[in-house]
Amino acid sequence: MTTRHAIRKKGRERFLVESFARSSRMDMKVVAETEPPDFIVEFEGRQFGLEVTELFVNALAGPKSLQAFESIATRIARRARALYIASNAPPAHVSVRFMPGADLGRSNREATARAIATFVAGLQVDEGRYVRWYPEDGENTLPDEIAFIHMLGVPNYDMGHWVVPRAGWVAPLTDAIVQTRIDQKALCLPAYREVIQENWLLLVSDRTRPSQLFDLGDKLNPDRIHSPFSRTFFFAYPEDVVLELGGRGA
């Protein structure tokens, strides 16, 4: 049974592949979604497997990684929006900022979402009205992990997105980070080759997300990278940086 999470994940992977194809100017086409590898792709008259993997910075203070922090925060905001809409409060676009380093994994997510939805609904933010709330503004009925909430009244619920603004630490992208991820994926090559013999690997840094915000300086040398995949690429989105790593594999 395919879950909503799996559908969203596959959709994101396909978006990254299509963005990579445009940035690299490779006229490639996804012909099938598989698992594993992620896709069967056609390029220059032949087909091959393409595995997509994202690089993450595990540098958030506390026991949870930035990746996990973002995921939990987004789920809380999504749940708060659903509760807010169910309350029939005026449509609003809402930004919820969580305290950096907050251990959201130990929080009561349902209670946090409900507290946010109830708080925003109580303000009755009419269309065009902009409201900002910070803990120092007075009586605080929200959990301590909330840093601030910004609200804007909008005409309808379709425009009322609930987002989690983020900030993060920029980590240097090094040979070791890239090589470690390639080595991990290389362990899966026998399984990929049971589906299709030729396989490529695409490493992605989505720099719109703090959990993937790497410094694209000079610490990564593509020539020092070794990969058993037929071709291996690094792709930085949205800057459209494309690097082929380690030449061509076997």
Secondary structure as UniProt FT lines:
FT   HELIX           4..24
FT   STRAND          29..33
FT   STRAND          39..43
FT   TURN            44..45
FT   STRAND          46..54
FT   HELIX           66..86
FT   TURN            87..88
FT   STRAND          92..98
FT   TURN            100..101
FT   HELIX           104..106
FT   HELIX           109..123
FT   STRAND          130..133
FT   HELIX           135..137
FT   TURN            144..145
FT   STRAND          146..153
FT   HELIX           157..159
FT   STRAND          162..163
FT   STRAND          171..172
FT   HELIX           175..186
FT   TURN            187..188
FT   HELIX           189..195
FT   STRAND          199..206
FT   TURN            207..208
FT   HELIX           210..212
FT   STRAND          214..215
FT   HELIX           222..224
FT   STRAND          231..237
FT   TURN            238..240
FT   STRAND          241..248
//
